[in-house]
């Protein structure tokens, strides 16, 4: 069933090469969950009834959001990639329809929540402080510190007592099995943020030396890289190389020659550097979606055991975000070198 729904997207860009790094993974939605749990008979009927009921309710929510021109959305307290892939596109869609959005989410993400004129798409922002040095994010199931949870509780109480529709992405069943795939039915819009943040054309690349938790190998990120070596490999081919990332998720790298460190929690600076640059280099993580927002090529680097866990999901969601910059892949330092040499000639 997965192949009939989405395999054509992967084959369009990567053909048989995808067999290596994608394998035969299913798209992570309610159908995969049913298959993994081997639902049959009444269990399957009960589960699918809950799913289809949730879909129907979401169409009703959307109808009233578009009718009232107001809605509540949140709380979003999770991973960067989930924000870029599963939340920002729907929020932008709502704004494009004139909906005033009461939004609860990370203040970190505020620079993304604008239109192409730099104006906020949020009517009322219930901001959550950056707590990622204290708690590591997990999808949108992150358990935040107590003071942040107090703010979330206030928002949820207000939203549930309001007459306006409430897209409650804090409900994990709704978020994972309904919202993410439901919005792919034409309810996504991507803002070209380079129109706001680009300040110059620069022969530069950015590298995200991602590290999460202990920094060990993970099925979706692969083995850790020697990021100093990656920077040395890339730097001869660009006038400038920027090492970017949030302080809580960045491996240590030393600046040298034309390599500059921009490790910051200010996403406006991140967006500026990405918008000005020709290439984004990252592991398979949420930053891979940035190129579609900033009009920048993206090279995903991976070394470890294939297939790359959930990379099929990233490719599919990326297709719905836009098709300006399909992902490229490199699986060794030598392949990184060959890619950037080719990019230099474009």
C-alpha positions in Angstrom: 0.0 0.0 0.0 2.9 2.4 0.8 4.4 1.9 -2.6 1.1 2.7 -4.3 0.8 5.9 -2.3 4.2 7.5 -2.2 6.9 5.3 -3.8 6.6 7.2 -7.0 7.9 10.4 -5.3 11.1 8.6 -4.2 11.6 6.9 -7.5 11.2 10.2 -9.4 14.2 11.6 -7.7 16.4 8.7 -6.9 15.3 5.7 -9.0 17.0 2.5 -8.0 19.5 4.3 -5.8 16.8 4.6 -3.2 16.9 0.9 -2.7 20.2 1.4 -0.9 19.4 4.2 1.6 15.6 4.0 1.7 15.0 0.3 1.6 11.3 -0.7 1.7 10.3 1.4 4.7 6.7 2.4 5.0 5.6 6.0 5.3 5.1 6.7 9.0 1.3 7.2 9.3 -1.7 5.4 10.6 -1.4 2.6 8.0 2.1 1.8 9.1 1.0 1.7 12.7 -1.8 -0.7 11.8 0.6 -2.9 9.9 3.2 -2.9 12.6 0.7 -3.8 15.3 -1.0 -6.4 13.0 -4.5 -5.1 13.5 -7.2 -7.3 12.1 -10.9 -7.8 12.4 -12.6 -5.8 15.1 -9.4 -4.2 16.3 -8.7 -2.9 12.8 -12.2 -1.7 12.4 -12.1 0.2 15.8 -8.8 1.7 15.0 -9.7 2.9 11.5 -13.0 4.3 12.8 -11.1 6.4 15.2 -8.8 7.6 12.4 -11.6 8.4 10.0 -13.6 10.1 12.7 -10.5 12.2 13.4 -10.1 13.1 9.8 -13.8 14.2 9.6 -13.4 16.3 12.7 -10.4 18.0 11.2 -12.3 19.0 8.1 -15.0 20.4 10.4 -12.3 22.3 12.4 -10.9 23.7 9.2 -14.3 24.7 7.9 -15.0 26.7 11.0 -11.5 28.2 11.1 -12.0 29.5 7.6 -15.5 30.7 8.5 -14.7 32.4 11.8 -11.2 33.5 10.4 -9.8 32.5 13.8 -8.4 29.4 15.5 -6.1 28.0 18.2 -3.1 26.0 17.3 -0.6 24.2 19.6 1.1 23.6 21.8 4.3 23.0 19.8 7.2 22.1 22.0 9.1 19.6 19.9 11.8 18.9 17.3 12.9 21.4 14.7 12.2 19.1 11.8 8.7 18.4 13.0 8.1 22.1 13.2 9.4 22.8 9.6 7.7 19.7 8.1 4.5 19.2 9.9 3.5 22.5 11.5 4.8 25.6 9.8 3.3 24.7 6.4 -0.2 24.4 7.9 0.1 27.6 9.9 1.2 29.4 6.7 -1.7 27.9 4.9 -4.2 29.1 7.5 -2.6 32.6 7.4 -2.9 32.7 3.6 -6.6 32.1 4.0 -6.9 35.1 6.4 -7.2 33.1 9.6 -6.0 34.8 12.8 -4.0 32.2 14.6 -3.7 32.0 18.4 -0.5 30.0 18.6 1.4 28.3 21.4 4.9 27.3 20.5 8.7 27.8 21.0 9.9 31.4 20.8 12.9 29.9 19.1 10.8 29.4 16.0 9.4 33.0 15.8 11.7 34.0 12.9 10.1 31.4 10.7 6.5 32.5 11.5 6.4 35.3 9.0 5.2 36.0 5.5 7.3 37.0 2.5 7.1 40.7 3.6 8.5 39.9 7.0 5.2 40.3 8.8 4.1 37.8 11.5 1.6 35.2 10.5 0.6 34.8 14.2 -2.3 36.9 15.6 -1.5 36.0 19.3 1.7 34.3 20.3 1.8 32.2 23.5 5.6 31.9 23.6 7.5 29.0 25.2 11.1 29.7 26.3 14.0 27.7 25.0 14.5 24.8 27.3 16.5 22.5 25.1 19.6 22.7 27.3 17.5 21.1 30.0 15.3 18.7 28.1 16.0 17.0 24.8 13.0 17.2 22.3 11.2 14.2 21.1 8.8 14.7 18.1 6.1 16.8 19.8 5.9 14.5 22.8 8.6 16.5 24.7 8.0 16.7 28.4 9.0 20.3 29.2 10.2 21.8 32.5 7.4 22.6 35.1 7.4 26.4 34.4 6.9 25.8 30.7 4.1 23.3 31.3 2.3 25.9 33.4 2.2 28.1 30.3 1.0 25.3 28.1 -1.8 24.4 30.6 -3.0 28.0 30.5 -3.1 28.0 26.7 -4.9 24.7 26.5 -7.5 25.8 29.0 -8.2 29.0 27.1 -8.3 27.1 23.7 -10.7 24.4 25.0 -13.0 27.0 26.5 -13.1 29.1 23.4 -15.7 28.9 20.6 -13.0 28.9 18.0 -11.6 25.7 16.5 -8.6 24.2 18.3 -5.9 22.2 16.4 -4.5 20.4 19.4 -1.1 19.1 18.2 -0.3 18.4 21.8 -2.6 15.3 21.5 -0.1 12.7 20.3 -2.6 10.5 18.6 -4.1 13.4 16.7 -0.7 14.9 15.8 1.0 11.7 14.6 -1.8 9.8 13.0 -4.2 12.5 11.7 -2.7 15.9 11.5 0.6 15.1 9.7 -1.0 13.1 6.8 -4.3 15.0 6.7 -2.6 18.3 5.9 -1.0 16.7 2.8 -4.4 16.9 1.2 -3.8 20.5 -0.1 -3.4 22.2 3.3 0.3 23.2 3.2 2.0 26.3 2.0 5.7 27.2 2.1 7.0 30.7 2.5 10.2 31.6 0.6 12.0 33.0 3.5 15.1 34.1 1.5 12.9 37.0 0.3 13.2 38.3 3.9 16.5 37.1 5.1 18.8 37.1 2.1 21.3 40.0 2.4 23.8 39.1 -0.4 24.8 36.4 -2.9 27.8 34.6 -1.4 29.9 31.7 -2.5 29.4 30.0 0.8 28.3 26.8 2.4 26.8 26.1 5.8 27.5 23.0 7.9 25.3 21.8 10.7 27.5 19.6 13.0 24.5 18.1 14.7 24.7 16.3 18.0 21.8 15.1 20.0 22.0 13.4 23.5 25.2 11.5 24.0 26.2 12.1 20.4 26.4 8.4 19.5 25.0 6.6 16.4 21.3 6.6 15.7 19.4 4.8 13.0 18.2 8.1 11.3 21.4 10.2 11.9 24.0 7.5 11.4 27.4 7.4 12.9 29.0 10.6 14.2 31.2 12.5 11.7 34.5 14.2 12.3 33.1 17.6 11.7 36.5 19.2 11.6 37.4 16.9 8.7 34.1 17.7 6.9 34.9 21.4 7.2 38.4 20.9 5.9 37.1 19.0 3.0 34.5 21.6 2.0 36.4 24.9 2.8 38.7 24.9 -0.3 35.7 25.0 -2.6 33.9 28.1 -1.1 34.9 31.6 -0.2 33.3 31.1 3.2 32.0 28.1 5.3 29.7 28.8 8.2 29.3 26.2 11.1 25.7 26.7 12.2 23.5 25.2 14.9 21.8 25.6 18.2 24.2 25.4 21.2 22.4 22.4 22.6 22.6 20.3 19.4 26.0 21.2 18.0 29.3 19.2 18.1 32.4 21.3 18.9 34.2 22.5 15.8 37.1 25.0 15.7 37.2 28.0 13.3 40.1 28.3 10.8 40.9 30.2 7.7 37.6 30.8 5.9 35.5 28.7 8.4 33.4 30.8 10.8 31.4 29.6 13.8 27.8 30.8 14.1 26.5 28.6 17.0 23.4 30.4 18.1 19.9 30.1 19.3 18.9 33.1 17.1 17.2 31.5 14.1 17.1 34.8 12.2 20.9 34.6 11.9 20.6 30.9 10.9 18.1 31.9 8.2 20.3 34.7 6.9 23.4 32.5 6.5 21.4 29.7 4.8 19.7 32.2 2.5 23.0 33.8 1.5 24.7 30.4 0.9 24.7 28.0 -2.0 24.8 24.7 0.0 23.5 23.3 3.3 25.4 20.2 4.6 23.6 18.3 7.3 23.0 14.8 8.6 19.6 13.4 8.2 17.8 15.7 10.7 15.3 18.5 10.7 17.7 21.0 9.2 17.4 19.1 5.8 14.1 21.0 5.2 15.7 24.4 5.5 16.8 24.5 1.8 13.2 24.6 0.6 12.6 27.7 2.8 15.8 29.5 1.9 16.3 28.4 -1.8 19.5 26.5 -1.0 20.8 23.1 -2.2 20.9 20.5 0.6 23.5 17.7 0.9 22.5 15.0 3.4 25.6 13.2 4.7 25.3 9.8 6.3 27.6 6.9 7.2 26.4 3.9 9.1 24.0 1.1 8.6 21.4 1.3 5.8 18.6 2.0 5.3 18.6 5.5 6.8 15.7 5.3 9.2 12.7 7.4 8.2 14.5 9.1 5.3 11.6 8.1 3.1 9.3 10.2 5.3 11.7 13.2 4.9 11.7 12.9 1.2 7.9 12.6 1.0 7.2 15.6 3.3 9.9 17.6 1.4 8.0 17.0 -1.8 4.9 18.5 -0.3 6.9 21.4 1.0 8.2 22.2 -2.5 10.4 20.9 -5.3 13.0 23.7 -5.6 15.8 21.6 -4.1 15.5 17.8 -3.9 17.9 16.3 -1.4 21.3 15.1 -2.5 23.2 12.4 -0.6 26.8 11.6 0.2 28.0 8.6 2.2 31.7 9.3 2.7 34.2 12.1 2.9 35.3 11.3 -0.7 31.7 11.6 -1.9 31.3 14.9 0.0 34.5 16.1 -1.8 33.2 15.0 -5.2 29.8 16.7 -4.6 31.3 20.1 -3.6 33.7 20.0 -6.5 30.8 19.6 -8.8 28.8 22.3 -7.1 31.7 24.7 -7.5 31.4 24.3 -11.3 27.7 25.2 -11.4 
